[in-house]
Each structure stands twice: as C-alpha cells, then as structure tokens.
Amino acid sequence: MRAQPKASHYIGGRYVESPEGHPFPSIYPATGEAIASLNSADAKTVEAAVAAAVEGQKIWAATPPAERGRVLRKAADILRERNRALSELETLDTGKPLQETLVADAASGADCLEYYGGLAATLTGEHIDLGGSFAFTKREPLGVCVGIGA
C-alpha cells in the first residue's frame, strides 16, 4: 500500500518540498510498512507557511461573516464527497479500522465545519449596560495561531 503525497507540504495553495528537511518514512501502524517518504519542514519552509497564513488571514478577516459561513459549509460538502478516500488515508495514517474512520473522522470534521458555517453570520457584537455608560464588543478575526495536534 502507498499513500505518497505530491510533496511533503502544502503552502499558499501549492505543493512544496522542504529540501533541507530531514527525510522520514510514514509508517502504517497496522503492519509497520512504510507507505510514504516525507521531508520534515526546515526553517525556510516554516517561515513560508507562516507568511502564507498571515496573508490568508488578512483575506479571511476581510471576508463578510455570511461568506465565511458559505466557505465552511462548502468545505463540509467536499469532506463528505471525499469521505471514502480521506477515510482510507486516515486508516493508513493511524491504523484505525476503516469501519471507524468512515463514520468518525472526515464525517465529524464535516459536521463541525457545517455547524460553525451556520453560526458564522450570527456572531455579532454585544451591548453591555454599565449603569450610565456602556461597552460594546465586536467579534472579528484577530490573527494566525498554530496548533500541533495528535
């Protein structure tokens, strides 16, 4: 079985290899078989990814909430359309049974995107009476954050 991607990274809408990154195999936990060969990200690749994220965030922040919701719902539709292929990749990556990944991973991601896609246009500011004066809150995207997941 092979699951070799076009490149080790996807940055700014294109596949990117990290020539200074260290090569490592992606192992299918169920058999121990190497299913892909990847390169870790070097400092230059990480910097390019952060720069692309900062530029993308500016566009996302300028997008009206209703449109952001439509984008999230479209992403949910794409996850559902590609559930089988994504589930097979998740099985190869984690060793979980296909029966589980078909109903849990991409499907739950789609459910989450759909939920927040429906919520996006409803998040508004709040008026808070402080007894003579008031405060107003406004919800808006503030910037890029990085998360390292399991």
JOHUSUL-V814620 format. One record per pair of residues at least 12 apart in sequence whose ideal C-beta (glycine too) atoms are under 6 Angstrom apart, sorted by sequence separation. I is the first residue (numbers start at 1). J is the second residue. If there is no record, write none. Layout:
{{I	J} {I	J}}
//
This chain:
{{25	37} {26	38} {125	137} {125	138} {24	38} {87	101} {87	102} {90	105} {23	39} {123	139} {21	39} {22	40} {21	40} {87	106} {21	41} {86	106} {18	39} {21	42} {20	42} {18	41} {83	106} {18	42} {18	45} {79	106} {8	38} {79	109} {80	110} {8	39} {79	110} {3	35} {4	36} {2	35} {3	36} {1	35} {76	110} {9	45} {11	48} {76	113} {11	49} {75	113} {76	114} {12	52} {11	52} {72	113} {73	114} {72	116} {73	117} {72	117} {69	117} {69	120} {68	120} {69	121} {65	120} {66	121} {65	121} {35	92} {28	92} {30	95} {29	95} {61	141} {60	141} {3	89} {57	144} {3	92} {54	144} {53	144}}
//
